[in-house]
Amino acid sequence: MSKRLSLASRPARYLLSALVLLALGGCQTTGIEDITGALGGKSEAASKADGKPDMDALRERYRAKPSDPNVALDYGKALRESGQSAQAVAVLEQAVLGHPRNKALLAGYGRALADNGNFQQAFDVLSRAHTPEDPDWRILSAQGAALDQLGRNEEAQQYYATALKIVPDEPQVLSNLGLSYVLQNNLPKAEQVLGRAHQRNQNDARIRANLALVLGLQGREAEAEILVKADLPPDQAAAKITALRQLLAKKQQQRAEK
């Protein structure tokens, strides 16, 4: 078996949650329960102040037409983006029961299951959301992320490789592949892959945070902090640097205890 980070001795989702915390704004404390973006994390729209009226409207639409797959999908997505993963699972599960071959519903249901920590079930459902003859790179990447959460890193990397054949150098897929290498303690490879992702999309805060963590784990904290605070107001930059330092200190403590 591949040697993994001591952090990965716990369920992998706790490490990935810590990574996502670095990519979120200081006020978004619920983000620590998130996982990587490939599984369909919160969108920017979800954090807007006017999100609640939209949620209310979607709820009313769903109550009026609970059997409409498009309405259920929209409502389930909104629930996921607002952090209500259990409710999203319930809504989308009912929709899938009524429309078992609707691939969009299956994809949304699989992502909701992953949000809720049901990674094996998420992987199985996502497998039904596309076919080998018509693969979807986003779902392949999401399946890889679910496998990483289950500790099946080598299998996950095969899914990322397949996704990258469809969309070469796609930053989202590269970012998740880099995290997979982090979980295997292959930090040089993780840095190489995350560096490619960052080159392709330098504005993605999650990718910057993931690359910063890898740099920090290799003792290059000054470089990591430059990445973390890029294009941020001073207060948010300070909060993220504090989070990074805490995560690195935790890692160093775990190494010392080994």
Residue, then its C-alpha position, 0 to 999 in steps of 0.5 A: m500500500s502507498k504510504r499516506l500522510s498521518l492526517a489521512s489516517r483519519p477519514a480523508r474528508y477531514l483533510l480535504s475539509a481543512l484544505v477547503l477552509l483555506a479557500l473560503g472567506g473568513c466569515q464562511t465558517t460552515g465551509i470546514e465541512d465541505i469537500t473538494g470543488a469537483l463534487g460540486g461545492k457551494s457556488e458564489a451565488a450561494s453566499k450572496a445576501d439575496g440567496k434566501p428569497d431565491m430559496d423561498a421561491l424554489r421551495e414553493r415551486y417544489r411544493a407545487k410540482p414535486s414530481d417535476p424533475n427539473v424543479a426537484l433538481d433546481y431545489g436540490k442544488a439550492l439546498r446543497e449550495s446552502g449547506q442543507s445536504a441531508q435535505a438535498v439528499a431527501v429531495l433528490e432521492q425522491a426525484v430519482l425514484g420517480h425518474p430513475r433514468n434521468k442522468a441529470l438527477l442522478a448526477g445531482y443526487g450523487r453529489a448530494l450524497a457526497d456532500n452528506g458523507n455517503f461516499q460509496q453510495a455517491f460513487d455508485v449513483l454517479s456511475r449511473a449518471h453517465t456511460p462509457e460510451d458517453p462519459d462526462w468529465r465532471i462526473l468522472s472527476a466527482q467519482g475520483a473525489a469520492l474514491d479519494q474520500l474512501g482512501r482508494n487513491e490509486e483508483a481515484q487517479q485512474y478516474y482523473a486520468t480518464a477525465l483529463k483525456i476528455v479535457p486536458d489540463e482542466p484545472q478542476v480535475l488537476s486540483n483534485l488529482g493533486l489532492s489525491y497525491v497529497l493523500q499518498n504523501n507524494l508531495p513533489k508530484a502533488e506540487q507539480v500537478l497543482g502548479r499546472a492547475h494554478q497556471r491554467n486558472q490563477n483566479d481559483a482560490r481553492i486551487r491556490a489554497n491547495l497549492a499553498l498547503v503542499l508548499g507549506l507541507q514541504g517547509r516553504e511557508a513563505e511561498a505558501e503565504i504569498l499564494v494564500k493572501a493573493d488578491l484578498p483584503p487584509d483581514q481575509a488574508a490574515a484569517k487564511i494565513t492563520a488557518l494555513r499555519q494552524l494546519l501546518a502546525k497540526k501536521q508537524q505535531q503529528r509527525a513529532e508524535k509518530 
